[in-house]
C-alpha cells in the first residue's frame, strides 16, 4: 500500500499567493502539491471563495492572470484535491466566521496541517490536534525551501 501523503488545508490567501508569487513559501507548497508530494484538502466553499478572489479585477490586472490561468487553477482544485463535503457546522472563530470553512475542511479531510497566515487561525494554534502553521513554517518543517 502506498505511503499516505501529508494532507494540508491551505487557506484561500495561501492558494492565491501561490499563484501570484510563485517563488515564496506558498508557491513552494503549490509546486509540492503539483508534484504530488503532498495532498491538498479543500471543499466547494473554499474553491468558490478562491475563484471569487482570484477573479477580482485588481488581482487579475495586477498579476496578468489570464482566463486560462484561472481555469487551470479551478481544474486542479476540483480534480486534484481531496474534496470534503463541508457538512460540519462548526463555529470556532467568532472574530472571523469565514475561517471556520478551513477548519471544517481540515476535520472532514483528516488533515495533518492547516496552512495559513490568517491571524485568527494562527492565534488558535491548532484545532483537534491539527497544527496551524504559516506557509514558511510548513515549508521549513517539510524541507520545501
Number of C-alpha atoms within 10 A of each C-alpha: 3 4 5 8 12 15 21 28 30 28 23 23 18 22 23 20 17 19 19 18 13 15 13 16 22 27 21 20 28 22 17 16 19 14 10 13 14 18 21 27 25 29 25 16 15 25 18 13 16 21 17 10 16 23 16 10 11 11 14 17 11 9 13 11 16 12 11 9 14 17 12 12 19 16 12 13 23 15 10 16 18 20 19 19 14 20 10 13 9 12 14 17 14 10 8 13 12 15 20 18 21 23 27 23 28 27 20 18 21 15 21 18 23 30 28 26 19 17 11 15 24 16 10 12 14 15 15 8 11 17 17 26 21 22 22 19 15 22 20 12 11 12 8 13 13
